[in-house]
Amino acid sequence: MSDATARPLDPPPGGRLLDAQASFGRTRDDVRGFYGMLGESDAMRVVFHAVDRLAPHARATLITGAAGTGKSLLAGVAHRLGPCRGGAQVRLLGADDASEREQLREAARGSRTAVTCFVPELADLSPDRQAELVRALTATADLPAGEGLHVVAATSRHTPTELASGRLRADLYFRLAVVHYHLPGLELRRDDIALLAPALLRDACRRLKTLDRTLASAALRVLEEQPWTGHVRELANVLLRAAALADDAVIGAQTIREACGPVIEHTTPLRGERKGHGLAPSDRARVEAALAAASGNKSAAAAHLGVSRRAFYRLLERLEA
């Protein structure tokens, strides 16, 4: 989103929001974009619009997407805009933690105390913990928004596969997926790299306590040509290494190549090949699975992937490349 449409950070009506070391991470005042999330691509505009409209009313939210796409950050935004944003927060990690169990038992007894439970990886929950979460969600389902248990769960797993294998309870999935956001991989939002890279580089310089550095245009082109199988997290790591490696205020293409490392560098497509570069196997499988689940309906498949129709048609063109 542009500077003109950057959203302000409203203070919570009561209570507190946890800081960067707590469950939802930091939503920073000095980062433009949608509550600290950057993206101007069609795919991210779809996500931002959905969160803006749905989060204030959501008791249960499911966030899907590959590892490194920013699910925890989106969870923080969903909570910040949600009806329970002034209440307590708890992480449900799946371990046999007494405090976690007590929170779920209180919710299952119909407690009206506002609590938001963040599940960083749904696949980590044992069958017993999944059952407890189902009971808690069932008991609080009819309470007004802003009272009782609210859940924001994330997963990087392929949910149809998890459901088919029995590792994920169907009743839990359908209770959580009342509101479902899917974060696209960086492969599907390459137009955002030019926006993300400078911001991530500034963060890297702050972490390293060095003077701010900038990217040469050739360095940015190298970044735009990388496959980014680790998505935004991988991009952030590369820029952190580049900031540490750089001797000059302007980071050049060679420094970026060194920061990317030999494995990624060897798989980099040539500039002249980028247009015809096909999808990665994982993305190809996701597109094909979405089409199959939607019985060939391209609009429904695009909605399932969380991208616009135009972006989905571009994916189909690359699928045939």
N, C-alpha and C positions, 0 to 999 in steps of 0.2 A: 504494500500500500504506500501511497505517496506521503510526503510530509504534510500535505494539505489535509489528508484524511487520517492522520495518525490519531489514535485513540488515547485520551488522557487516562491516567491511573487513578480511579476513584478510591478514596479511603473506605475501608469496610465500615458498616453502620455500627459495629460494636465488636468487642473481642479483638483479635489480632491475627495477622497473617504471619506464618512462619518465614524465617529468613532462608538464605541460600543453603544452609546446612540442614534444613528441616525437610519435611516431606514433599513440598511442592516446588522447591527451588525459588529462585529470585525472579521477580518481574520488575525490571529495572526502569527507573524514570528517565534514564539518559539514552535509552535505545528507542528509536522510532519504530513504527510498525503497529501491528495489532497486539497491544499489551505486551510488547517485547518480542513478539514473533514477527520475523521478516518474510515477506513474500509478495510478489506482484504478479506471479504466474496465474493462469486460469485455475490451475489445480488448487493453489493455496487460497485464492479468492473464494472458491466454493467452500472450503473448510471454514474460513473466517466468517463468511456470511451465515453458515449453519450454526456456528458457536454463538455468534452475536444474537441470533434469534431464539435458539433453543436452550442455551445454558441457564438463563434466569429461571426456567421452569423445570429443570431436570432433577429428578431424585436419583436416577440411575443413569450412568453414562459409560459407554464402552468406546475405547480408543484403540484402533488397530493400526498397524504399520510396521515396517521392518525396523530392526534395531538401528538406532542412530538417527531416526527421522525427527525426533523431538517430542515423543509422546508425553514424557514427564513435564515438559514445558507447557504443552497444550493442556495437560491435566491441571496445572496451576492456573491457567487462564480460565478454564471451565469452572474451577472452584471460585476464583475471584469474581466471576460474573454470576455465580450460582446463588440459589435461594438460601444456602446454608453458609455463606461466606464469612459470617461473623462468629461461627461456632468453632468447636474444638476440631482438631485434625488428628488422624491416626493412620499409620502405615500398616497394612496387612501383608506381611512378607511370607506367610505360609509356615513359619516355624511354630513350635509349640510354646507360644508366649502367653503367659497368664493374663497380662493386661489386654492383649488383643482379644482373647477369649471372653474376658469380662465385658469389653465393649460390645461384642456381638450378642452376648447373653442379655445385656441391658436392653439392646435394641429389640431382641426377640421377645422380651417381656413388655414391649410397647412403650418404652421410655420416649418421652417427647423432647428430651434434651438434644439440641442440635449437634450432630457429629458428622463430619465428612470422613469417610474411609477411602484411602487411596490404595489400590492394589497395583503395584508396579508391573507384575507379570502374573497374569491370571493362571498360566500353566503351572506356576509354582505351588498353587494351592492344592493340598491333599483332598481326597474325597470327603473326609470328615469336615475340613474347613469350608469346603464348598457347600456342604449341607447346612452348616451353621450360618453361612452368609445368605443362603436361600431363606432360612427361617427368619432371619433378621429383616430381610427385605420384605418378606410376606407380612410380617407383623406391623411394619411401618408404612406399608403401601398406601393406606387410606388417610394418613396424617396430612395436614396441610403442608405445602412446600415450605421449607425453612424449619420444620420440626422433625425430630427423630433422625434416623440414619439416612445419609446420602452417600452414594458410592460412585467413585470414579475409578474404573478398572481399565488397565491397558494390557495388551498382549502383542507380541511380535510373531506369534504362531498363526498358521492358517486355520481359522476357526472351523470351517467345514470338516477338515481332517481331524481336528481335535474332537469335534462332536461325534464323527463317525467312529472314532476309536474308543469312545467312552471316557476319554481323559477329561473332557469338559462336560459337565451336566447340562443337558438341554434346558431344564427349567431355570438354571442360573443364567445361562446365556441369554435367554429371551427376556428375563427380568432386567438384565444389565443393558441389553441392546435397545431399550426404549429410545435412547438417544445414542446414535452410533456415528462417530467421526473416523474417517480413514485418512491417515497422513501419507501422502505420496512420497516415494523415494526421490532422491535428488536426480536420478535419471529421468524422471517425469517432470521435473521443474528446473531444467538447466538454465532457463532465463533468469532464475533467481540467484545464480552463482555470483553475478556481478554486483548484486545487492548484499549478499551474505558475506562474501570474502572480505571487504573492507571492515565490516563490523566485527567479524571474528578475529581479524588481524589486530584491531584496536584492543580487543579483549586479551589477546595473546600478549601484546606489549605490556598491558597493565599487570598481567600475571607474572611476567618476567621482570617487571619494574625497569623497562627500557623506554627510551624515547619512542614516540609513535612513528611507525613506518608506513609507507604506502606501497602499492603494487604497480609495477610498470605494466603497460598495456600488453606487452608480450607475455608477462607472467600471468596475467589474467586469462589470456588465451590458452595457456598451458592448463590452467585450472579448469577451464570450460571444456577441455578435451579429455579430461580424466573420466574413467568409468564410475568412480565413486560408489563402489559396492557397500561401503560403510556409511554412506549418506552424509548428513550434515556433521555428525560426530567425526567422521574421517576427515572431512574438510577442515574442521576446527583443529584437529591434531596436526595436519600438514602445515597449517598456518602458524601454529605454535612452534613447530620445528623450524620453519622458515624464518620466523622472527629471531630465533636463537642463532641461526646460522648466518644471518645477514650482517655484513659489515657496513653497509650504506643505508641511508634513510629510505632509498627507493629499492625495493626488492625486485630483482630481475628474474628472467625466465630460468636461467641455470640454477639459481638458488631454489626456486620452486621445484625443479626436477630433482635436485638433491633431497629436498624435504619429502618429496613423494616416495622416494626409495626405489630400488631397482626392480622390485616385483611389479609395482603399479606402473612404473615408467615403461617397462617392456610391453605392457598391454595397452598403452596409450594409442588410440587411433591417430593416423596421420590427419592433418588438417583437411586435406582434400578428400578424405574418406568419411568425414563425420556425417555428411548428409545421408549416406547410404548405410551407416553403421546400424546393425540390427539390435534388437533388444537383448539384454542379458537373459540367460536361461530362466532365472527366478521371475523376472518381470514378464517374460513370454508366457510362463506357466500361469501367472496371475491373470493376464489378459484372457487367455484361453479358458481358464476356470470361470472367470466372470461372464464370458459369453455363454458358456455351457449352462451356468446357473440361471441366466436370464433367457434361456431358450433362443439365443441368437438375437435378442432385442438389444440393439446397441445403446439406446438411451438408458435402459435399465442397467446394462453392464457398466456404463460410464458412472452412473450413480453409485453402484456397488463399489467401484474403485475410488470414488470421491473426486472424480475429475469431470471437466466439462465435456460436452459432446465433441467440440472442436478438438480438444486435446486427445480424446479417445480415438477420433478418426486419424489423427497423426500417429498414434500408437499402432493402429491397424496398418497404416502404410509402412511403418518400420517393421512390423511383423512379417510383411510380405517381402521385405527387402532382402 
